[in-house]
Structures are given as C-alpha cells and as structure tokens.
Amino acid sequence: MNQPSLLFIHAHPDDESILTGSILAKAADLGLRTIVAYGTRGDAGETSLDLGNESLADRRIREAEAACTELNVARVEWLAYDDSGMDGTDTTKNLEAFCNADPDAVAADLGLLFADENIFAIIGYDRNGTYGHPDHKQVHHVSHAAAAELGSGWVLDVTYNREYLAKLPDADGTLDLGFAAAEADLTHFVEGDELFERKMKALMNHTSQVPDDVNTEDPPVERFKARFGTEWFIATAYNGATELGLLADLLQPKADWVSPL
C-alpha cells in the first residue's frame, strides 16, 4: 500500500497559500505526503505586472509550483478546466469553465489521476466556497464527490470563522450567510506564528497577484494575519471512518481555540 496522502483540491493558483499554507507546512513537518490539484490555472484573473510574452495562466502556474515547493508539496497536478471568473461575468458562461463541469465527472477524473495514491483525506472548501466564487463552490462539490472515488476517510472543508471576522475592529458586525461558515459548524483549526511566516513566504511567490505594498513587515500583513492567520476546517467522515488517524496530530479541536479578541 502506498504512503497515505492528503489531497488538497484548489480552485486557482495562490489559493493553496492563502487558504491552506499553514496546514501544508505543518503536514510536511509531520512527514505527511501532500498533493495539490488545481481546478484551473487562474487564467481569468488580473495582474498589474507586464508579463511580456508569457500568458497569465503560464505565469500563475510557475508561481503556484514555486509556492508548493516552498511548502514541501510532494505532487502537483493541473485539471484541464478554464477559470470561471467572478459570478455573473462572461467567463462563467464558458462551457469549459470549471464551475460548469459535472462534479461527479471531475471526481471520476481525480479517481483515475490518483489511482496510484492512497488518499487518506481530501481538503476542499466550505459550501459557500469561502467567499462565493463559482470555482470555489465547485471545489466543495468536487471534494465531497471525490471521497467515494478515492476511498478517503475524511473531507476537510477549509473555511473562515464568520462570527469572529464580524467582530474585528474594522468590521461592521454584519453576518453574511453566503460567506464562509458559522462558528458552530467549525470542528478544527491550524495556527501558529511560525506556520504563518511560512504561509506568507509561500504566498510571496505569487508576484502577479500579491499587491506591491504587502511584505512581512508592513501593517497589511498584520491585518491579513488577524483575519486569516487561523485556518479553519469542517471535518466530515466518509467510508466508515470513525477516528481521525493521521489527522489527529495535524488538526486542533475547535474547543482549544483562544480568540485574540
């Protein structure tokens, strides 16, 4: 039997660092094999850089693979779907866009692609796609559909704690039910100063996407850390799983979390 692996399904380049940089770094520290599969190449995104003759998709692939190297990801794969862009734009009408694919068909493709892997857990996004992007919502459906195809014991929905975010000093206290997940639904988290530093170091590889004024010393990073320094998860058992197994040392239970507010 192959070494158990964690499969991270991401919508676009840079999502691996923003949403799961800390857990990827921690998994590597624990000697766990990690795999990242991207639904798209981020070709519908924007950038302020002059890319010369390089396409945005090609640039973002290079950036993502550099970030994954930084996070000691063992294997990176790219699915053949177009970036759907933001909801309501022309790109979402593209029949080849990731958001328009049949989740079961994508899951079947993942089953074939990773037939040689022993996928212990799949990491996707919450049902709101964290912030509502069509490709992020698709990741939620695909990750859960893939559990049966890959025989995985667990699916972890990456999310944010929307009640906590609403209490931040610069927030207006409004709870958007179409954003992230309720604190009551969260089950586990990953956080740590050293893990956050590695998360940011990986994110800095995405030069086409990171604002010029963001670096590890500036206040924007402190604001980012306040919002997203803790990576939250909703764990769902599949295929008869009852124990966290390899995930037990990787995840901390929600009850252990101490709010900084």
HELIX and SHEET records of a PDB file:
HELIX    1   1 ASP A   15  ASP A   29  1                                  15    
HELIX    2   2 LEU A   56  GLU A   70  1                                  15    
HELIX    3   3 ASP A   90  LYS A   93  5                                   4    
HELIX    4   4 PHE A   98  ASN A  100  5                                   3    
HELIX    5   5 PRO A  103  LEU A  113  1                                  11    
HELIX    6   6 GLY A  129  GLY A  132  1                                   4    
HELIX    7   7 PRO A  134  LEU A  150  1                                  17    
HELIX    8   8 ARG A  162  ALA A  166  1                                   5    
HELIX    9   9 GLU A  183  ASP A  185  5                                   3    
HELIX   10  10 ASP A  193  LEU A  203  1                                  11    
HELIX   11  11 PRO A  219  PHE A  228  1                                  10    
HELIX   12  12 GLY A  245  LEU A  247  5                                   3    
HELIX   13  13 LYS A  254  ASP A  256  5                                   3    
SHEET    1   A 8 ARG A  75  TRP A  78  0                                        
SHEET    2   A 8 ARG A  33  TYR A  38  1                                        
SHEET    3   A 8 PRO A   4  HIS A  10  1                                        
SHEET    4   A 8 ASN A 118  TYR A 125  1                                        
SHEET    5   A 8 TRP A 154  THR A 159  1                                        
SHEET    6   A 8 GLU A 231  ALA A 237 -1                                        
SHEET    7   A 8 HIS A 188  VAL A 190 -1                                        
SHEET    8   A 8 GLN A 252  PRO A 253 -1                                        
END                                                                             
